[in-house]
């Protein structure tokens, strides 16, 4: 184990000569710079490599694929460039791949979808990645997929093979087309973030799933171009927002939640959730083109804590059923100028 705190300058090439090293952490030190030496690939016994929050630059060396015992590869918040080397797919024991907030570009290696049993969490947010063309095979064990803040234009349908997914974040990309209705079939999905993309059309497609999104507790699709009525069937079936219990996700229990950034905007401020409790529930459909009335069924979501329907063209009255839920922060009226407020509604309903 190595946790030096006074390291400055480049990581020395001699690090490849240290024997019996199974953990290396060099983090939160702006004095650590330069490129990652290819000699680090000689550390075949290393199971934990964390070089986060430094000023490392250059590409990720392909020799990193030689580290056959690596379990955690954590390199976020640096200045790494280039494409993700396909040699990463040789890390057959990899559980966590965290490369967020760098300058990585190009396509995600297709072979990443072949991690059937080991890879649980993939965080590549805040880079310049243009395509996720990996074909995820049946038996995929992925639980968390974080790809916010890239240049993606689509979502691979092969993700349907990752039935253990609990959180998906494709926010702040350039994804076009219709809402991915096929995601309704994910039995464990708790977080779906698609905000700030170019998605359009209605959310009223006839469902092929009897109970869509049964465990969903965060639906965050603001700043797209959805039209038509609000998705009533989701309000009727999201059991994760009806009876929330104060437990951590499985990913959190496995100790990975620290590395999975979930960015949300509450009260106009970007906030990051380091832990996702079952009691945090949120629906944000703001800044779209939804029309019509707010469905009465939204009052079924007893555990809903945050609701934002602002900047749409909703009409009619705010349903009395909202008084059944203990919403702590609600934005409905802003830019829904034709909506009427009922005095009998007990929920906290306010403009911006």
N, C-alpha and C positions, 0 to 999 in steps of 0.2 A: 504494500500500500504506500502511495506517495501523495502527500498533500502539501507541497511547498508553498509558502505564502509570500516569500520575498523574491521570487523569480522575476527577472526582467530580461528584455531582449528576446531573441528567437529561442524556440525550443531546441536544445542542443542535439546534434545528430548522435551523440554518444548515448542517448537514452536507449538506443537499440541494443546496447551492450549490458544493460541491467538485467540480471537473471532473476527468476522467480518473482516477478512483479505481476500482481493480479489486479491491482486497481491504481489508476492514475487520475488525479484531479488537479487541474490548473485552471482556476476560474476567478472571475471578478477582479482581473488585474490588467489595466490598460497598458501596462509596461511589457506585457507578453505580446510580441508581434512577430512579423515574418510569416513564413509558410510552415505548414506541418511537414516535418522531415519524412521522407519515404522510409527511413530506417525504423520508424515507429512500427512498420509492418513486421519487424523481426520479433515483436513482443507477442508471440503466439500463445502465451499463457495468460494474457491480459483478458479479464472478463468485463471490466468497467473502465471506460475512457470518457472523461468529462473535461472539455476544454472550452467551456462556455464563458460568455461575457468578457472576452479579451479583444484584441485587435489583430487577430490572425488573418492573413490574406493568402491569395493564391488559391489553386485548386485543391480539392481533397485528393490526396495521393492514392493511386490505384492499389498500391501495396497494402492499403488498409484491409483489403480482402484476404490477406494472409493470416489475419488475427482470428484463427479458427475457433477460439474459446470466447469471443466477445459476445456479451449479453446486452450491455447498454452502450450505445454510441451517441454521445451528447455533445454537439458542437454549435449550439445556437448563439446568436448575438455576437457575431464576428463579421469579417469582411471577406469571407470565402467566395470565390468566383468559379465560373465554369460549370460544366455539367456534373451531375452526380455519377461517379464511376460505376459501371455495371459490375465491377468486382465486389461491390457491397453485397451482391446476391450470393457470394460465396460464404457469407457469414451465416451459416445454417442454424446457429443457436441464438441469433439476434432477437431480442424481445422488444427493445425500444430503439427507434431511429429518430433522433431529434436534431434537425438541421435548420430550424426556423431563424428568421431575421438575419439572412446573409444576402449575397448577391448571386445566388445560384440560378442557372438558366437552362433553357432547353427542355427536353422531355425527361420525365421520370423513367428510369430503366424499366423496360417491359418485364424483366425477370423478377421484379419485386413482388409480383402477384403469385409467385411460386412458393412463398413462405407459408406453407399450409398450417404448420403447427406451432411455430415459434413466435412470429412477429405479432405483438398485441397492440402496439401504438406507433403511429407514423405521424410526425409533426414536421411539415415542410412549409409552414406558413411564412408569409412576408419574404418571399423571394421573387424571382422573375420567371418562374416555370411556366411553360406554354402548353404542355400536354401531359395528361395522365393516361397513357396507353397501355398500362399494365393490364394483363388479363388475369383476374383473380380467380383461382381455381376453387372447386368445391372443397369444403373442409377448411377454408380460410378462417384463421383464428383472430383476425383483426378486430379489436374492440373500439379503437379510436382512430379517426382519420381527420387530421387538421391540415387544411390547404388554403386557408384564408390569405388574401393579399397577394395573389399571383396573377397570371395572365391566362388562366384556363378558359377555354371556350365551350367545354363540354364535360360531361361526367360519364365515365365508362359504366355501361349497364352490367358488366361482370361483377360489380360490387354486390349484386344480389346474392352471390355465393358466400358473402361474409355475414352470415346470419347472427354472429355474436356482436355486431357493431352496436355500440351504445352512444357514441357521439360522432357527428359528421359536421365539419365546418368548411364550407366552400364560399364563405362570405368574401366580398370585395374582389371578385374576379370579373370575367367578361363572358359568363355562361349565358347562352341564348336558348330560346325555345320554350317548350312547355314545362310546367311543374313536373318533377320526377315522381309520378304517381306510383311507380313500381317500388319506391321506398316504403310505402305503406305496409309492406309485408315483413319488415324487420321486426321481429318479436321483442328485441331488447332495446331498441332505439329510444334514447331519452332526450337527446339534443340534436336538433336539425337547424343549422344556420346556413341560409342562402341569401343573406341580405346583400344589397348593393351589387346586383348583377343585371343582366338584360333579359330576364325571364318574362314571359308574357302569356296571354291567354287566360282562360278561366281555371278555377280550381274545383269545377263541378263535374268532372269526368266520372262516368259510372264506375264505381269501385268494384274491383275483382276480389277484394279482400273483405271478408265478413266483419272483421274488427280491425280497421286501419289504425296504425300507430298506437297500439294498446298501452305502451309505457311512456309515450312522449310527454315531456314536461317542459321543454323549451322549443317553441316554433318561432323562428326569427327569419322573416322573409321580407323585411321592409326594403324600400328603395328598389323596387322592380317595376314592372308594368302590367301586373295582374289586373284583370277586369272581371265584371260580373258580381254575383252575390258572394258573400263570405262563405267559407267551407263549413257548412252546418254539420256535416257528418263527423268531422274531426272533433267538434265540441261535444258530440254525443258519445264518442268512443274513447277519448283520451283518459283512460283510467289513472294515468300518472298524475293528472291534474285534478282528479276527483278525490283520491284518497292517498295523499302523500305522507310518507313516513320518513323520519329523520335518520336515514342511513346513507352511507357513501356508496358510490358506484363500485362495481367489481374492480374496475381499473384502479379506483382510488384505494381499495383494500389491498391491491397488489403492489402498492407503493409507487405507481406510475403517475398518479394524478398531479404531482408536483410539476411535471414536465408538460402538461397539456393545458395550454392557455386557451381559455374561452373568453373572448372579448365581447362584452355586451355594452349597450348604451342605456343607462338609466338616468333619468332626469337631465338628459342632454350631455352627460359626461361619459366618456369611455371608461369602463371599469373591467377589470380582469378577475375572473373567478378562479381561484387556485384550487378550491375544493367545490365539488358539485354535490350538494346535499339534496336528498329527495324532496325536501320542503321548498327548494327554489323552483318556482314554476313561472313561466313567462310566455305570453303570446304577443308578438309584435308584427302587425300587418300594415304598418304605417307607410305613407308615401307610395301608395299604389294607385289604382283607379277603381277600387271596389265601389259598388253601388248597392242600392236597396237597403233593407232594414237590417239591424243587428238581430241575429237569431235568438229567440228566447232560450234555446238550448245552452247558450253560453253560461247561463246561470247554474248549469249542472256541475260546473268546474269548481267545486267547493274549495279546493286547495290553490286556486289561481292567485298569484301574488302580484303579478305585473301584467297590465293589459294596455296596449297602445294601438289604437285604430285611427289615429289622426292623419290628416293629409290624404283623405280619400273623398268620395262624393256620396257618403252614406246619407240616407234620409229616414224619415219616420221618427218614432219615439224611442228613447232609450228604455229598454225593457225593464220592467219591475223585477224580473228574476235576477238581475245583477245584485240586488240587495241580499241575495242568498250567499254571496261569497265575500270573503274578507280581503278585498284587493287593497294593497298598500299604496299602489301608485297607478293611476289610470288616466290616460289621455284619450278622449273620444271626440270632443267637440271641435277641436282645432281644425279648420278647413273642411269641416263637415257642416257647413252653415245652415243646411236645411233640417238638421236634426232638432228634435224637441226634447226637453228634459221633463221628466215626470217628477212631481214632488214626492211621490210615494216611494221612489227608488232610494234605497238606503246606502247603496255603494258610493264610494268617493269618486265623483265624476267631475272633472274640471278641464278647463282649457289649458293651453300651454302657458 
